[in-house]
Amino acid sequence: MKFDGLHSMQNHIIEVTNIATRLSTLGMKVDDAFLVQFILNSLPLEYGPF
């Protein structure tokens, strides 16, 4: 899942966290550090300094 720029950054982050929450309810725990790294990796190169 990559940030496409069609929606706000906030919506992208909320969507990814919602997916992680749904996975958690299925018994698949998503570590917070992994989630942050996943979100950062889903951003375009222009967000590289983050």
N, C-alpha and C positions, 0 to 999 in steps of 0.2 A: 504494500500500500504506500503510495507516494503522495505528497502534497501536490495538488494540481493547480492551485491558485484560483480555482473557481469559487471557493468559499474562503472564509477567513481562517487565519492560523488557529484561532480559538476553536472553531468548529472542527478543524482537522484533529486537534489534540483531544477534544471531547469524544470524537468518533473513535479514535484509537483506544482511549481509556474505556469507553463503553464496550468495545470488543474484548479488551482484557478482563473486564468485569464479567461478561458473559462466559468467557473461558473459565474464569474462576468458579462460577456456579456449576460448571460441568466437571469440576474437580481438577482443572489444569491451572495451577497457581502460576501467575506471571509475576516475577520479581520486579519491584519498582525500578531498580537500577537498569534492568533489561528493558523495561518499558520506556524509560527516558532515553536510553541509547537508541532504541528502535525509532522513536519519534524524531530524534536528531538526525538519524540516518535517512529518514523519509523526506527530509527537506531538500530543496534544490541547492546547488553549489553556492548561490549568493548568500545563503545563511551559514556558510562555512565557519565564520568566526565564533559561532555559538558552540 
